Amino acid sequence: MLGVKFVKIVSKVDENIGQKLTPLMLCKELAKRKAEDVAKNCDEKCIVIGADTFVSLDNKIIGKPKDMEEARFFLEQLSGRTHSVYTGIAVHYKKETLLSYGKAKVTFDDVDKVQIDQYVRTKEPYDKAGGYALQGLAGQFITKIHGDWFAVVGLPVKELADIVRKIL
């Protein structure tokens, strides 16, 4: 979308940092750690972007489901309710890391167990915060989004563009 060529490099950062942080603090901290981890192996002139997304429901963080049972549980919890999504971004360039984030509130329709089972069997919920992909098959479950659609997808594009403009 920004017209920039990029290479995807997965960081080796452990996402289980074991600290009691708010979803906003946690997504920004993990984005920073990911960007700085990848930057260690890149030329100083590289712009390295890290991102991390969390779902928050009832002040509890919902990360990525570890198995089918947890994916079902997450989706059952989200069904018929509104939750918050936070995506932290970190841009590392020339030994400096700038942070930002995107946020949205997402409302799920009432989703029955049959729909949840069908969705979980697609394997789409894995490696997705909250166990769903708005831009994928789970889009059919979403009744409303208030805030940054791109934050829910996992990369707040406007915030990223703002940071890149600052550093260049």
Phi, psi and omega in degrees: 000329182268358178072030182242134175284143181215163175238132179270124177232124181274129179285164178255021182289135174286121183281350179266084185272355170065021179253152176274094179238157173292160177304320180295313180297319182294315182294324178289319180296315180292323176300316179298312180299319180295314181297315182291328176296313180291323182298333180301333183251017182239159173299147181301334182279354179287143170262120182248129182247130173243148178213151175208140186237140176225147172257141178233127178225127181054041179063022175242139180277132175245114181267221180269135179292141181273342180201179182298321181297316180291324177298315177300314181300314179302312183293324175297321179293324182281336184305127176073013186228167176252135178228167178256147176235132179236131171236119175270144174231146177228133177242117181255127181207127178050054175068011178239143178236122177254141185242150172204187180198164171233153183217149175208156170252131184239131178250126177267145169290168171290117183248125183276170184298326179295314178298318180296314179300316179299318181293315181299323179295340178288345182071005178295328184295340185286145182064026178232129176302132181079353179080024178211156177240107179305319183281358181248215183294336180287350176306332180291344181267349188269124179260336182200144173229128175239111181125209189274106178304319182294331176296322180291322179289331174123004176207101179292099189296317181297314179298320177298313180299320178299316180295315181299320176298325178294320186274342182262000000 
